């Protein structure tokens, strides 16, 4: 149920991009949501690792030789914290990639509609058949060239995330490109 709601929110993104302010707000929402989902996905594992770590280092134990061992705990704890932070970052980027893939599927459907997917002589199934009305609206509000440019923008965002570009910057550039895909080409990429 949560995944379905998340997907519906993602498929609503193109309609939310009414002006530059909404592009920035939508980008921030996408990044914040991905960050929250990453924390939720890794929280239990992080807590279990931390507990196991502390227990392995003798947390709560008493005795003569434990003071020396406790000195090494800070450095090892820092390493654990760094590993967990990297895992959260990876989970956030993976979530953003899922968003991008969902949007790519949507624009694939838009392109299919623009090339006659509704023609009874062709049998092209839509990935997002439940969003047919939105797909038709998007298809009628642009042309296939603009749709391809939007797909290119989605691929650029995926590449940017893979190259460790700050997620907010990648999503802001994406939302602006989705709102007006021809702008980048008007100024020469």
C-alpha positions in Angstrom: 0.0 0.0 0.0 2.8 2.4 0.9 4.6 1.7 -2.4 1.4 2.3 -4.4 0.9 5.7 -2.7 4.5 6.6 -3.2 4.2 5.7 -6.9 1.0 7.7 -7.3 2.8 10.7 -5.8 5.7 10.2 -8.2 3.4 10.0 -11.2 1.8 13.3 -10.1 5.2 15.1 -10.3 4.8 16.4 -13.9 1.5 18.1 -13.1 3.0 19.8 -10.0 5.7 21.6 -12.1 3.7 24.7 -12.8 6.5 27.3 -12.3 10.0 27.6 -11.1 9.0 27.8 -7.4 7.1 24.5 -7.7 10.0 22.9 -9.5 12.3 23.7 -6.6 9.7 22.7 -4.0 9.0 19.4 -5.8 12.7 18.6 -6.0 13.1 19.3 -2.3 10.2 17.1 -1.5 11.6 14.2 -3.6 14.9 14.5 -1.9 13.5 14.8 1.6 11.1 11.8 1.1 14.0 9.7 -0.2 16.1 10.7 2.8 13.3 9.7 5.2 12.7 6.4 3.5 16.4 5.7 3.6 16.6 6.3 7.3 13.5 4.2 7.9 15.0 1.4 5.8 18.3 1.3 7.6 17.3 2.3 11.1 16.8 -1.2 12.5 20.0 -2.6 11.0 22.0 0.4 12.3 20.6 0.0 15.8 21.4 -3.8 15.8 24.9 -3.2 14.5 25.5 -0.5 17.1 24.3 -2.8 19.9 26.4 -5.7 18.7 29.4 -3.4 18.3 29.1 -2.0 21.9 28.6 -5.5 23.3 31.7 -6.8 21.4 33.7 -3.9 22.9 32.6 -4.8 26.4 30.0 -2.0 26.9 28.6 -2.3 30.5 31.3 -4.8 31.6 33.6 -4.0 34.5 37.1 -5.1 35.2 40.7 -4.2 35.4 41.7 -4.6 31.7 38.6 -3.0 30.2 39.9 0.6 30.4 42.5 0.0 27.7 40.0 -1.6 25.4 37.6 1.2 25.9 40.1 3.7 24.4 39.9 2.0 21.0 36.2 2.2 21.0 36.0 5.8 19.7 37.9 5.1 16.5 36.0 1.9 15.8 32.7 3.6 16.6 33.6 6.4 14.1 34.2 3.8 11.4 30.9 2.1 12.1 29.1 5.5 12.0 30.8 6.3 8.6 29.7 2.9 7.2 26.2 3.4 8.3 26.1 7.0 6.9 27.3 5.6 3.5 24.6 2.9 3.6 21.9 5.6 4.3 23.3 7.7 1.4 23.2 4.7 -0.9 19.6 3.9 0.2 18.6 7.5 -0.5 20.2 7.5 -4.0 18.5 4.1 -4.7 15.1 5.6 -3.7 15.7 8.6 -6.0 16.6 6.2 -8.8 13.3 4.3 -8.3 11.5 7.7 -8.6 13.4 8.4 -11.8 12.6 5.0 -13.2 8.9 5.5 -12.4 9.0 8.8 -14.2 10.8 7.2 -17.2 8.1 4.6 -17.5 5.4 7.4 -17.4 7.1 9.3 -20.2 7.6 6.1 -22.1 3.8 5.7 -22.0 3.4 9.4 -23.1 5.6 8.8 -26.0 3.8 5.5 -26.9 0.5 7.5 -26.8 2.0 10.2 -29.0 3.0 7.5 -31.6 -0.5 6.0 -31.6 -0.7 3.5 -28.8 -4.5 4.0 -28.7 -4.7 2.9 -32.4 -6.7 -0.3 -32.5 -4.4 -1.7 -35.2 -1.5 -1.5 -32.8 -1.2 -3.4 -29.5 1.0 -1.3 -27.3 0.4 -1.8 -23.6 1.0 1.1 -21.2 3.2 0.5 -18.2 1.0 2.9 -16.2 -2.4 1.9 -17.6 -4.0 3.2 -14.4 -2.8 6.7 -15.2 -4.2 6.7 -18.7 -6.0 10.0 -18.3 -2.8 11.7 -17.1 -0.8 10.1 -19.9 -3.3 11.4 -22.5 -3.2 14.9 -21.0 0.6 14.9 -21.0 0.8 13.5 -24.5 -1.6 16.2 -25.8 0.3 19.0 -24.1 3.6 18.3 -25.8 5.1 16.7 -28.8 7.3 13.6 -29.2 10.5 15.7 -29.4 9.8 17.3 -26.0 8.9 13.9 -24.5 12.3 12.5 -25.7 14.0 15.5 -24.1 12.2 14.8 -20.9 13.4 11.2 -21.0 17.0 12.5 -21.7 16.6 14.8 -18.6 15.7 11.8 -16.5 18.7 9.8 -17.8 20.9 12.8 -17.1 19.6 12.9 -13.5 20.3 9.2 -13.1 23.9 9.7 -14.3 24.3 12.7 -12.0 23.3 10.7 -9.0 25.6 7.9 -10.0 28.4 10.4 -10.2 27.6 11.6 -6.7 26.2 15.0 -7.6 24.3 16.4 -4.6 20.8 14.9 -4.8 19.1 18.3 -4.4 21.0 19.7 -7.4 20.3 16.8 -9.6 16.5 16.9 -8.7 16.3 20.7 -9.2 17.9 20.4 -12.6 15.5 17.6 -13.5 12.3 19.3 -12.4 13.2 22.4 -14.4 14.0 20.2 -17.5 10.7 18.3 -17.0 8.8 21.6 -16.8 10.4 23.0 -20.0 12.5 20.5 -21.8 13.1 22.7 -24.8 14.8 25.5 -22.7 18.1 23.6 -22.4 18.2 23.1 -26.2 17.2 26.7 -26.9 20.4 27.8 -25.1 22.6 25.1 -26.5 22.8 22.6 -23.7 
